[in-house]
């Protein structure tokens, strides 16, 4: 489902302390073609958890 409320909830999760939650939020927004996440995505990829499983 792609509603503004869904997107807003996912955007709030981008600030979560848990990198897994942030990652899931990024995936959800990317699937919705939300280009506003590009800078956040770049920051995450450059961050300390890049490449960890």
Steps between C-alpha positions, in 0.01 A plus 500: 500500500637841407339777698644821640449361851708193409777716356495726806531201731792364297672840501475509881669159516800640310599661831482178703805396702479146361672473162273209402191718548659782299587251228147365480368856480741575215388189313135592548554853373716383211224260390273803495748687276552767765806687378513713814692215667808525278711698747394277789584193292844636415565578868399147601719342235796706617425428867646251741256217420566486127557140397399342830244222497 
